[in-house]
Amino acid sequence: MRRATRPGPAVTGSEPALDVAVSRLVFLGSPDAAVPSLRALVEAGHDVVLVVSQPDRRRGRGGALVPSPAKAAALELGIETTDRLDDAVAAGAELGVVVAYGRIIPGRVLDALAMVNVHFSLLPRWRGAAPVERALLAGDRDTGVCIMRLEEGLDTGPVLARARVAIDDERREGATSLTARLAGLGARLLVETLADGAHALGPGEPQQGEPTYAAKLAPEEFHLDWTRPAAELARVVRLDRAWTVFRGQRLRVQRGWAEGDGAAGAEPGTLEGVRVATGAGILVLEEVQPEGRRPMAAVEWCRGVRPEPGERLGE
C-alpha cells in the first residue's frame, strides 16, 4: 500500500512525523468548521476524489451564488465537487468522511459506502446539530471531539477516537472560537485515526452513558429575555448571536458577563451605564453592535445613546 510521510497531523507543524497509509476518500462537509479536516486529509497525502457539499446559496446584496466554505476549499485544492449525495457512492472511494455536512446520511448510502464522522462533542453527550452551542448554554466545563462510525441513528455510532478540551470560561470563550478550536483538534484526530488507512479502522467502542441531544437552535433562543438570571443570559451571549431591542431597533450583544446572582434591585432590562438588571444579578455589557453599524465597545455605545434614567432594553 502506498504511504505518505508528512510533518504531522496538525496545522501547527510542531507534531512528530506520521507515516500515513493513503486512502481513497470522499469528503462530505459544508461550513468553515469542515475545512480544516479537508485540508488536513489532503496534506496527509490521502486521495480525496470528491467533495460533497450543500448547494451554492445566494448571499449579499447582489444575491450572487456563493459556494459553501468546504466547496470553495475543494475548488482551490483542485478536487471535484458536487451537491448530489448519491455521487459519493459512485466515486469509487474506500471511505466517506463527514464533517458538519448539514444533512442526515440515509441508510441506502451508508450501506453502499462506510463513513466516519468528526463530531464536536464527547458522545453520547450532545448528539445532534448544535453540540457546541448546547454545551455553552448548559454551562459545560469541557467538551471535545469524537471520530465515530456513522450509522442510521442520530450520532449513535461506535467511537473510534476521542479527545477532550476545557472550555475557556476565564476568557468567556464563544461559540465561534470554540468551534474553530474543535475543528482544528478534529482535523488532527482524524488524520491520526486514518494513519493506517481506511481498511485498518477497527469497529470502535460503543458509546457509554446517558445521551443528551443538541437540537438546532431556534431564532428565539438568541433573544435576551431580561427576566432570566444574568448567569443564563451570559451563556446566551457566548453563542455570538445574542440580541435585544433598544428604542425599537435591534441591538446585538457581542460580549458580556454576569455579576452576582441575587435580585438586581431594578426592573429587568433597566440600563445603568453598561450594567443591565436581570431577573437575578447584573449582565455587564462589554461589546455591542447597533442595527446597521459596526461592533463597538459598550461604553462607547452608551456615551452615544445616553440612556435616560430607568430606560430599559427589550422595549
Beta strands, then each sheet from edge to edge (+ up, - down):
strand 1: 3-6
strand 2: 18-21
strand 3: 24-29
strand 4: 47-52
strand 5: 57-59
strand 6: 64-66
strand 7: 81-82
strand 8: 95-99
strand 9: 115-119
strand 10: 127-128
strand 11: 142-149
strand 12: 159-166
strand 13: 213-214
strand 14: 243-246
strand 15: 249-259
strand 16: 271-272
strand 17: 275-277
strand 18: 282-290
strand 19: 296-297
sheet 1: 1+ 2-
sheet 2: 7+ 4+ 3+ 8+ 9+ 11- 12+
sheet 3: 5+ 6-
sheet 4: 10+ 13+
sheet 5: 14+ 15- 18+ 17- 16+
sheet 6: 14+ 15- 18+ 19-
end
